[in-house]
Amino acid sequence: MMRSWRKVRLTVYLLMVVFSLLSLATGAGAQEPGSVVVLTFKGVVTPVLQNYIERGIARAAASGAEAVVLELDTPGGNVSTMLEIVQGMSASPVPVIVYVAPRGAHASSAGTLITLAGHLAGMAPGTTIGAASPVGSGGEDLPETLKAKEINTLVKDAQNLAQRRGEKAVEWAGKAVSEAAAATADEALALGVVDAIAPSLNDLLRQLDGKEVEVAGQMRTLRLAGAPLTRLPLNTIESLLNVVVNPSIAAILLTIGAQALLIELSSPGGYIAGIIGVACLLLAFYALGALEANWIGLGFIALAFVLFFLDVKSPTHGVLLVLGLISFVGGAAILFNTPTTNVPWPTITGLALATAGFFAFAIAKALQAQRQPATTGSEGLIGALGTARTDLSPAGDVLVQGERWAADAQGEAIKAGERVQVVGREGLRLKVKRAEQ
């Protein structure tokens, strides 16, 4: 499963790189030297954020921008992706300023180290930073040995990033990882974790104007007051993937994908359902990997669809349907119980009921079809009404369902033009009787 996730992640990452190169080729000179490139990101730390920051730094370096500002609001995310982002920011030829905004935003978990990695950092009033302790993919505590190893490594990383901010900042950075310490904007400023508290971006740039920072081994004085702003939004692929990395959206895509594949398997040949199903599942798997989902939950969801499908093929009066419903809800709860997200109970409940309703409808139609009399073949002719084309005494011809048949009257003779009813068939001859008026 991990190998498959790496392949999906690599494919998506390559697509983002291609779109980024196209963006650079079409708009590298769209801003004036000395401007500030502004990136705005809200969501989980994934390769989307990594590519976005790399693209912003490349754009700023190519145009001679004064700095890059990352407006950040994140609950955290993948640790390995975070470390790659930190390395890229540290090696940036352009100063990177991290601004935790707007009011109510967070720079939690991996977002804490990304903020510390900025050459300068600021926070809007009413924001928080911290709680960077590593946890398992399902939000659970790690085993003692692994937990100690992960914590010790991340503590040193956080302290190294906070080194230039003073002893208090270094001490707090260690506690943010080892003790899940968090801080408000005012507390972070007092500790030296950030350089300013600003209600707006322009006010932040005014406060940071004239600051000296070390960029690529050289000291540089920033000229930020009054600098023109160039906002660089997420491109189409980045926006799509950032929306997909949402538990509710991922659950919807997973459900649609599974149902579409079942439809394709039950009535192959159309391909449309299969294509939609594969596309939805690929996007869902990318989101689950980015969210560090608990893959055990995926197994329960797969079991749920198997139970739904079996209930359609061999109706069990709803027993398998109910078991499938329980398996779906439980599996989704396990799947999305991640350290960076909350279980989307309304979405899961709605999807479970909708899916169960769909399969219950399919079961009802299947039972109804089983109870209906046959409409084709020999069985479909039994009981059918027709008209005598000739006298039947007892042999003659009749017209049944638009076709002319040789027939034998059963019992009394039947005159031409009278209504008849089929009561049997022998080869190509029908057995009929006079129909009741």
Buried (B, 14 or more C-beta within 10 A) or exposed (E): EEEEBEEBBEEBBEBBBEBBEEBEEEBEEEBEEBBBBBBBBBBBBBBBBBBBBBBBBBBBBBBEBBBBBBBBBBBBBBBEBBBBBBEBBBEBEBBBBBBBBBEEBBBBBBBBBBBBBBBBBBBBBBBBBBBBBBBBBBBEEBEEEEBEEBBEBBBEBBBBBBEEBEEEBBBBBBBBBBBBBBBBBEBBBEBBBBBBBBEEBBBBBBBBBEBEBEBEEEEBEBBBEEBEEBEBEBBEBBEEBBBBBBBBBBBBBBBBBBBBBBBBEEEEEEEEBBEBBBBBBBBBBBBBBBBBBBBEBBBBBBBBBBBBBBBBEEBEEBEBBBBBBEBBBBBBBBBBBBBBBEBBEEBBEBBBEEBBEBBBEBBEEBEEEEEEEEEEEEEEBBEBEBBBBBBBEBEBBBBBEEEEBEBBBBEEEBEEEBBBBBBBBEEEEBBBBBBEE
